[in-house]
Amino acid sequence: MALIAALAAVAVVLTSNGQSTWQTLMLAALALATPLVLSDIFLFKVYNRPSAGLGRSRAEALPGAPARVATKLLGLWLTLGIIAIGYWLFPEYQQDFYSPYFTMLKLALPVFLVAAVPYFLLIDRRMSDPHDGYWLTGRLMFGLLPTTAEARRKLREHLLGWTIKAFFLPLMTIFLYNNVGWMLSRPVEQAFADFHVAVHWWITLGFFLDVIFAFVGYTLTMRLLDSHIRSSNPLLLGWMVALMCYKPFWTFIDGSFFSYGTHPNWQTWLRDSPTLYTIWGVVLIILVMIYAGASVVFGLRFSNLTHRGVLTNGPYRFTKHPAYVAKNIYWWLVSVPFLSAAGPERAVQASILLFGVNVIYFLRARTEEKHLSEDPDYVAYALWINEHGLFRRLGRLIPALSYKAPDQASQN
C-alpha cells in the first residue's frame, strides 16, 4: 500500500501542468496520505491495535466528558502557543528559508484547529486512559501540576514529541518544497535523456520519495491511525547526534569541522569514461532508492528520535539501519574524497572527515537502538538481524558492531 501511495504522489508531480509548487506539493501529499489513511482505517483497522491505546469498544466507551475534552483542547492550544513563541523568538526561523513552511502553516492551522474538536471528542471516549499528555498540559493552565511519576512521564513525552515535530516538520516541508520545485522545472523526459542528465533526475526522485513520506509522517501523528508517538528518545547523546545532522546545526558543524568536499567529484572524475560513469551513477541511484525505500515502508509513521512501531519488512529485513548504510556509502561515492586534486594530504584529510560523519551516524544508530530496546519486539528483531542480517559476518568479525540486548550489554 505504501508503494501504491508513493506512485500516486509521483504521478501527481509528473502530470502537474501549470500548477504552482505549493499546489503540487499539497496534491502530492494528499495523494500519498489518502490510500494509506483509508487502508489503515478500513482495511487494517489499526485503531484496534493495543499500541493505539483505544481499547474501549463502543459498548465500553466512556460517557461524554466535555470538561476533559475542553482541557485537552486547552493543552493543544498551549502546546501550539509555546511552539509559536519559539518560532517568533529564535532568529533561525526569521530567515527566508522557512517562508514556504509558514505559508503552509497559515493555510493549514485554522483547518487543524477546527478538526481537532471532533477528533478529540471521538478519541477521548475510546481511550484506555483518557488522561493523556494533552489533558495534563491543559491542567497546567490552571496551575495543576502532575502528581505521579507516570503523569510526569506522559507530560514529558507530550512535550518532547511536539518539540521533535516543531523542529523537523519545517525542515521536511522545505526539503519537499524544493524537491517538487526542482522536478516541476524539469520535464519528465529528462529521466530518459542522456545519462549525464538522467542521473540527477532519478536521484532527485529518490530524495522526493524520502521527504514526502517524512512530511506526511510528521503531519499525521494520530492515535486513530496508530501513528502517534509512543515514546521519544530519552538519551541526550541521541538528541545531539540527530539534531547536529540538520540545519541550523549542520551548517555550522559542516563548515567548521566536517567539510570533506574536494575536487574532483565523481562526475568530473568519470566524465571521460562513459561506461564507468554509467555504472557508478546507477549504483548511486540504487543507493538513493534504498534510502528512500527505508522511509517508504514507514508509511505514516516516519519521524526522527521517536518510537512509532517496529519495522521488519522492506530493506529492514536485511539491516536495522538501511537508510544510514545507503546514505553513508552514497556520500563516499559522490564526493570521492580519496581522489582530491589538491594532493594526497587533502585526500587523507577529507577521507578522515567523512569517516567522522560516518561515526556520527553510527552513534545515531546506536542511540536509536538503545531507545527502541525498551520494546521487546525490537529486541527480538535486532537479535534476529544479528543471525540473519546482511552484515552478520561483519558483526561476528567485529563484535562491537553487533546488537546487544539490554541484559547482554549490562553483562559486558
C-alpha positions as CSV (number, residue, x, y, z in Angstrom):
1,M,0.0,0.0,0.0
2,A,2.9,2.4,0.8
3,L,4.3,1.7,-2.7
4,I,0.9,2.5,-4.3
5,A,0.8,5.7,-2.3
6,A,4.3,6.6,-3.4
7,L,3.4,6.0,-7.1
8,A,0.3,8.2,-6.7
9,A,2.4,11.0,-5.2
10,V,4.9,10.8,-8.1
11,A,2.1,10.7,-10.6
12,V,0.7,14.0,-9.3
13,V,4.1,15.7,-9.7
14,L,4.8,14.3,-13.1
15,T,1.3,15.2,-14.5
16,S,1.2,18.6,-12.9
17,N,0.5,21.2,-15.6
18,G,0.6,24.9,-14.8
19,Q,0.1,24.4,-11.0
20,S,2.3,26.2,-8.5
21,T,4.8,24.4,-6.4
22,W,2.6,24.7,-3.4
23,Q,-0.5,23.3,-5.2
24,T,1.6,20.4,-6.5
25,L,3.1,19.7,-3.1
26,M,-0.2,19.6,-1.3
27,L,-1.9,17.4,-4.0
28,A,1.1,15.0,-3.9
29,A,0.9,14.8,-0.1
30,L,-2.8,14.2,-0.3
31,A,-2.4,11.5,-3.0
32,L,0.2,9.9,-0.7
33,A,-1.8,10.1,2.5
34,T,-5.2,9.1,1.3
35,P,-4.6,5.5,0.4
36,L,-2.5,5.0,3.5
37,V,-5.1,6.5,5.8
38,L,-8.1,4.7,4.2
39,S,-6.3,1.3,4.2
40,D,-5.2,1.8,7.9
41,I,-8.7,2.6,9.0
42,F,-10.9,0.4,6.9
43,L,-8.7,-2.5,5.8
44,F,-6.2,-3.0,8.7
45,K,-8.3,-1.3,11.4
46,V,-5.1,-0.1,13.1
47,Y,-7.1,1.7,15.8
48,N,-7.9,-1.8,17.3
49,R,-4.2,-2.5,18.0
50,P,-3.2,-2.4,21.7
51,S,-0.5,0.1,20.8
52,A,-3.1,2.6,19.7
53,G,-4.4,2.9,23.2
54,L,-8.0,2.9,22.1
55,G,-9.0,-0.3,23.9
56,R,-12.6,0.6,24.7
57,S,-15.3,-0.9,22.5
58,R,-18.4,1.0,21.5
59,A,-20.2,-0.6,24.4
60,E,-17.4,0.3,26.8
61,A,-16.9,3.9,25.6
62,L,-16.7,6.5,28.3
63,P,-19.6,8.9,28.6
64,G,-19.0,12.3,27.1
65,A,-16.8,14.4,29.3
66,P,-16.9,18.0,27.9
67,A,-14.7,19.3,30.7
68,R,-12.0,16.7,30.0
69,V,-12.1,17.3,26.2
70,A,-12.0,21.0,26.8
71,T,-9.0,20.6,29.0
72,K,-7.3,18.6,26.2
73,L,-8.1,21.3,23.7
74,L,-6.5,23.9,26.1
75,G,-3.5,21.6,26.2
76,L,-3.3,21.6,22.5
77,W,-3.6,25.4,22.2
78,L,-1.0,25.9,24.9
79,T,1.4,23.5,23.1
80,L,0.9,25.3,19.8
81,G,1.3,28.6,21.6
82,I,4.7,27.6,23.0
83,I,5.8,26.5,19.6
84,A,4.6,29.8,18.0
85,I,6.6,31.7,20.6
86,G,9.7,29.7,19.7
87,Y,9.3,30.4,16.0
88,W,8.8,34.1,16.8
89,L,11.7,34.2,19.3
90,F,14.5,32.3,17.6
91,P,16.3,34.2,14.7
92,E,16.7,31.0,12.8
93,Y,13.0,31.0,11.9
94,Q,13.1,34.6,10.6
95,Q,15.1,33.5,7.6
96,D,13.5,33.4,4.1
97,F,14.5,29.7,4.0
98,Y,11.4,29.0,6.2
99,S,8.9,31.2,4.3
100,P,7.2,28.3,2.4
101,Y,6.6,26.5,5.7
102,F,4.9,29.5,7.3
103,T,2.9,30.0,4.2
104,M,1.6,26.4,4.6
105,L,1.1,26.9,8.3
106,K,-1.2,29.9,7.8
107,L,-3.4,27.9,5.5
108,A,-3.4,24.6,7.5
109,L,-3.6,25.8,11.1
110,P,-7.2,27.0,11.0
111,V,-8.3,23.7,9.5
112,F,-6.3,21.8,12.0
113,L,-7.8,23.6,15.0
114,V,-11.3,23.1,13.8
115,A,-10.8,19.4,13.0
116,A,-9.2,18.9,16.4
117,V,-12.5,19.4,18.2
118,P,-14.5,16.4,16.7
119,Y,-11.3,14.3,16.7
120,F,-10.7,14.8,20.4
121,L,-14.4,14.2,21.2
122,L,-14.2,10.9,19.2
123,I,-10.9,9.6,20.5
124,D,-11.4,10.6,24.2
125,R,-14.3,8.2,24.6
126,R,-12.4,5.2,23.3
127,M,-9.1,5.8,25.1
128,S,-8.0,3.2,27.6
129,D,-6.5,6.0,29.6
130,P,-8.0,9.4,28.6
131,H,-5.8,11.4,30.9
132,D,-3.1,11.8,28.3
133,G,-0.4,14.5,27.7
134,Y,-2.9,16.9,26.2
135,W,-5.1,16.7,29.4
136,L,-2.0,17.1,31.6
137,T,-0.8,20.1,29.6
138,G,-4.2,21.7,29.7
139,R,-4.3,21.4,33.5
140,L,-1.1,23.4,33.7
141,M,-3.1,26.4,32.7
142,F,-5.0,26.1,36.0
143,G,-1.8,25.6,38.0
144,L,-2.3,21.9,38.4
145,L,1.0,20.0,38.1
146,P,1.3,16.2,37.6
147,T,1.4,14.4,40.9
148,T,2.6,11.0,40.0
149,A,5.7,9.6,38.2
150,E,3.5,8.2,35.4
151,A,1.8,11.5,34.9
152,R,5.1,13.3,34.7
153,R,6.3,10.8,32.2
154,K,3.2,11.4,30.0
155,L,3.7,15.2,30.2
156,R,7.4,14.9,29.3
157,E,6.6,12.6,26.3
158,H,4.0,15.0,25.1
159,L,6.3,18.0,25.2
160,L,9.2,16.1,23.7
161,G,7.1,14.7,20.9
162,W,5.8,18.1,19.9
163,T,9.4,19.6,20.2
164,I,10.5,17.0,17.7
165,K,7.6,17.8,15.4
166,A,8.2,21.5,15.7
167,F,11.8,21.1,14.7
168,F,11.6,18.6,11.9
169,L,8.3,19.5,10.2
170,P,9.6,22.8,8.9
171,L,12.7,21.2,7.5
172,M,10.8,18.4,5.8
173,T,8.4,20.9,4.4
174,I,11.2,23.0,2.9
175,F,13.0,19.9,1.5
176,L,9.8,18.7,-0.1
177,Y,9.0,22.1,-1.5
178,N,12.5,22.4,-3.1
179,N,12.3,18.9,-4.5
180,V,8.9,19.5,-6.0
181,G,10.1,22.8,-7.5
182,W,13.1,21.1,-9.0
183,M,11.0,18.4,-10.6
184,L,8.5,20.8,-11.9
185,S,11.2,22.9,-13.6
186,R,12.5,19.8,-15.4
187,P,10.3,17.7,-17.8
188,V,10.0,14.0,-17.2
189,E,11.7,13.4,-20.5
190,Q,15.0,14.2,-18.7
191,A,14.6,10.8,-16.9
192,F,15.2,9.1,-20.2
193,A,17.6,11.6,-21.7
194,D,21.4,11.4,-21.8
195,F,22.5,9.7,-18.6
196,H,24.5,12.7,-17.5
197,V,21.2,14.5,-17.2
198,A,19.0,11.5,-16.2
199,V,21.1,10.5,-13.2
200,H,20.2,13.8,-11.5
201,W,16.5,13.3,-12.2
202,W,16.4,9.8,-10.7
203,I,18.5,10.8,-7.6
204,T,16.1,13.7,-7.0
205,L,13.1,11.4,-7.4
206,G,14.6,9.2,-4.6
207,F,15.0,12.2,-2.3
208,F,11.5,13.3,-3.1
209,L,10.1,10.0,-2.0
210,D,12.0,10.2,1.2
211,V,10.9,13.7,2.2
212,I,7.3,13.3,1.2
213,F,6.9,10.3,3.5
214,A,8.7,12.3,6.2
215,F,6.4,15.3,5.6
216,V,3.3,13.1,5.9
217,G,4.7,11.2,8.8
218,Y,5.4,14.3,10.9
219,T,2.0,15.7,10.0
220,L,-0.2,12.7,10.8
221,T,0.7,11.7,14.3
222,M,-2.7,10.3,15.5
223,R,-3.9,7.5,17.7
224,L,-6.7,6.8,15.3
225,L,-4.1,5.7,12.8
226,D,-1.8,4.2,15.5
227,S,0.8,6.6,14.1
228,H,1.1,8.6,17.4
229,I,4.5,8.9,19.1
230,R,4.8,6.1,21.6
231,S,8.0,7.4,23.2
232,S,10.7,9.9,22.4
233,N,14.4,9.1,22.6
234,P,15.4,9.8,26.3
235,L,19.2,9.9,25.6
236,L,20.9,13.3,25.4
237,L,23.5,11.8,23.1
238,G,20.7,10.6,20.8
239,W,19.3,14.1,20.5
240,M,22.7,15.6,20.0
241,V,23.8,13.4,17.2
242,A,20.4,13.6,15.5
243,L,20.0,17.3,15.6
244,M,23.5,18.1,14.6
245,C,22.8,16.4,11.2
246,Y,20.2,19.1,10.3
247,K,20.1,22.8,9.7
248,P,20.9,25.0,11.5
249,F,23.4,22.9,13.5
250,W,24.9,21.1,10.5
251,T,25.6,24.4,8.7
252,F,28.0,25.3,11.4
253,I,29.4,21.8,12.1
254,D,30.0,21.1,8.4
255,G,31.6,24.4,7.7
256,S,33.8,24.4,10.8
257,F,34.6,20.7,11.4
258,F,33.4,18.2,8.8
259,S,33.8,19.9,5.4
260,Y,35.0,16.9,3.4
261,G,34.2,18.1,-0.1
262,T,37.0,18.1,-2.6
263,H,37.7,18.4,-6.3
264,P,37.0,16.3,-8.3
265,N,33.6,14.8,-7.5
266,W,32.5,11.6,-9.1
267,Q,31.1,13.3,-12.3
268,T,34.3,15.2,-13.0
269,W,36.4,12.2,-12.3
270,L,34.5,9.9,-14.6
271,R,33.3,12.2,-17.3
272,D,35.7,10.8,-19.9
273,S,34.7,7.1,-19.1
274,P,31.1,6.7,-20.2
275,T,30.8,3.1,-19.2
276,L,32.2,3.5,-15.7
277,Y,30.2,6.8,-15.4
278,T,27.0,4.9,-16.1
279,I,27.8,2.1,-13.7
280,W,28.8,4.5,-10.9
281,G,25.6,6.6,-11.5
282,V,23.4,3.5,-11.5
283,V,24.9,2.5,-8.1
284,L,24.2,5.9,-6.8
285,I,20.6,5.7,-7.9
286,I,20.2,2.3,-6.3
287,L,21.6,3.6,-3.0
288,V,19.2,6.6,-3.0
289,M,16.3,4.3,-3.8
290,I,17.3,2.0,-0.9
291,Y,17.5,5.2,1.3
292,A,14.0,6.3,0.1
293,G,12.6,2.7,0.5
294,A,13.6,2.8,4.1
295,S,11.2,5.8,4.5
296,V,8.5,4.4,2.2
297,V,8.0,1.3,4.4
298,F,7.3,3.5,7.4
299,G,4.0,4.6,5.7
300,L,2.5,7.2,8.0
301,R,5.0,6.6,10.8
302,F,8.3,8.1,9.9
303,S,10.0,10.5,12.3
304,N,13.3,11.0,14.0
305,L,14.0,10.5,17.7
306,T,10.8,8.6,18.2
307,H,9.3,5.1,18.6
308,R,6.2,4.7,16.4
309,G,6.4,0.9,15.8
310,V,9.0,-1.7,14.9
311,L,9.7,-2.3,11.2
312,T,10.8,-5.7,9.9
313,N,9.9,-5.5,6.2
314,G,11.3,-4.0,3.1
315,P,15.0,-3.1,3.5
316,Y,14.7,-3.7,7.2
317,R,14.7,-7.4,6.5
318,F,18.4,-7.1,5.8
319,T,19.7,-4.5,8.3
320,K,18.4,-2.4,11.1
321,H,19.6,0.8,9.5
322,P,19.2,0.6,5.7
323,A,18.8,4.4,5.3
324,Y,22.0,5.1,7.2
325,V,24.0,2.4,5.4
326,A,22.9,3.6,2.0
327,K,23.3,7.3,2.7
328,N,26.8,6.9,4.1
329,I,28.0,4.8,1.2
330,Y,26.4,7.3,-1.2
331,W,28.4,10.1,0.3
332,W,31.7,8.3,-0.3
333,L,30.8,7.5,-3.9
334,V,29.6,11.0,-4.7
335,S,32.4,13.0,-3.1
336,V,35.3,10.5,-3.7
337,P,37.3,12.3,-1.1
338,F,40.2,9.9,-1.6
339,L,40.9,11.4,-5.0
340,S,41.5,15.1,-4.1
341,A,43.2,17.1,-6.8
342,A,44.8,19.1,-4.0
343,G,47.1,16.2,-3.3
344,P,47.3,13.1,-1.1
345,E,47.4,15.1,2.2
346,R,44.0,16.7,1.4
347,A,42.7,13.3,0.2
348,V,43.6,11.8,3.6
349,Q,42.2,14.8,5.5
350,A,38.9,14.7,3.5
351,S,38.6,10.9,4.0
352,I,39.1,11.2,7.8
353,L,36.5,14.0,7.9
354,L,33.9,11.9,6.0
355,F,34.7,9.0,8.3
356,G,33.9,11.3,11.2
357,V,30.4,11.9,9.6
358,N,30.0,8.1,9.4
359,V,30.8,7.9,13.1
360,I,28.0,10.4,13.8
361,Y,25.5,8.2,12.0
362,F,26.9,5.2,13.8
363,L,26.1,7.0,17.1
364,R,22.7,7.8,15.8
365,A,22.1,4.2,15.1
366,R,23.3,3.0,18.5
367,T,21.3,5.6,20.5
368,E,18.2,4.7,18.4
369,E,18.8,1.0,19.2
370,K,19.1,1.7,22.9
371,H,15.8,3.7,22.9
372,L,13.9,1.1,20.9
373,S,15.3,-1.7,23.1
374,E,12.6,-0.7,25.6
375,D,10.3,-2.6,23.3
376,P,10.7,-6.4,23.4
377,D,9.6,-6.7,19.8
378,Y,12.6,-4.6,18.7
379,V,14.9,-6.7,20.8
380,A,13.7,-9.9,19.2
381,Y,14.0,-8.3,15.7
382,A,17.5,-6.9,16.4
383,L,18.7,-10.3,17.7
384,W,17.3,-12.0,14.5
385,I,19.2,-9.5,12.4
386,N,22.4,-10.5,14.3
387,E,22.0,-14.0,13.0
388,H,20.3,-13.4,9.6
389,G,21.1,-9.9,8.5
390,L,23.1,-8.7,5.6
391,F,26.1,-7.7,7.7
392,R,26.0,-10.7,10.1
393,R,29.5,-11.9,9.2
394,L,30.9,-8.4,9.7
395,G,29.3,-8.4,13.1
396,R,30.9,-11.7,14.0
397,L,34.3,-10.3,12.8
398,I,33.8,-7.1,14.8
399,P,31.6,-7.9,17.8
400,A,31.3,-4.1,18.6
401,L,29.1,-3.8,15.5
402,S,26.6,-6.4,16.7
403,Y,23.4,-5.6,18.6
404,K,23.4,-6.4,22.3
405,A,20.2,-6.8,24.1
406,P,19.9,-4.7,27.3
407,D,20.7,-7.8,29.5
408,Q,23.7,-8.7,27.4
409,A,25.0,-5.1,27.4
410,S,24.8,-4.9,31.2
411,Q,27.0,-8.1,31.5
412,N,29.8,-6.5,29.4
